[in-house]
Amino acid sequence: MNDNHSPSAWSSYSRSVFIAFTVIALALIAYEHRVHVLGILPWLLILACPLMHLFMHHGHGGHSGHHHWGHGARMMPHKPKEKEDV
């Protein structure tokens, strides 16, 4: 027997059938468990707040002295403190 392809390669037909089966299975699971998914959405929103705070505020007040704010944020020039007369 002389095969032109490796035994582990999927044919395009097998790959298409697998993808179609996966999409249908995921759609049925999502439909059957929509109550559970919708019930957890408010908690995911509450959990997203501290996670966004941690990951999106990186670089503010870093050790280098430069601020890495997003585009459009204005940086105020650094003014040295005035010496007090004693």
GISULZI-V761770 format. One record per residue. N is the residue number from 0. PHI is phi as a letter, one per 30 degrees, with the letter a starting at -180 (none if undefined). Layout:
n = {N:N}
phi = {PHI:PHI}
//
This chain:
n = {0:1:2:3:4:5:6:7:8:9:10:11:12:13:14:15:16:17:18:19:20:21:22:23:24:25:26:27:28:29:30:31:32:33:34:35:36:37:38:39:40:41:42:43:44:45:46:47:48:49:50:51:52:53:54:55:56:57:58:59:60:61:62:63:64:65:66:67:68:69:70:71:72:73:74:75:76:77:78:79:80:81:82:83:84:85}
phi = {none:b:c:d:b:d:d:d:d:c:d:d:d:d:d:d:d:d:d:d:d:d:d:d:d:d:d:d:d:d:d:d:c:d:d:d:d:d:d:c:e:d:d:d:d:d:d:d:d:d:d:d:d:d:d:c:c:d:j:d:i:d:d:d:i:c:c:c:d:d:d:j:d:d:c:d:d:d:c:d:d:d:d:d:d:c}
//
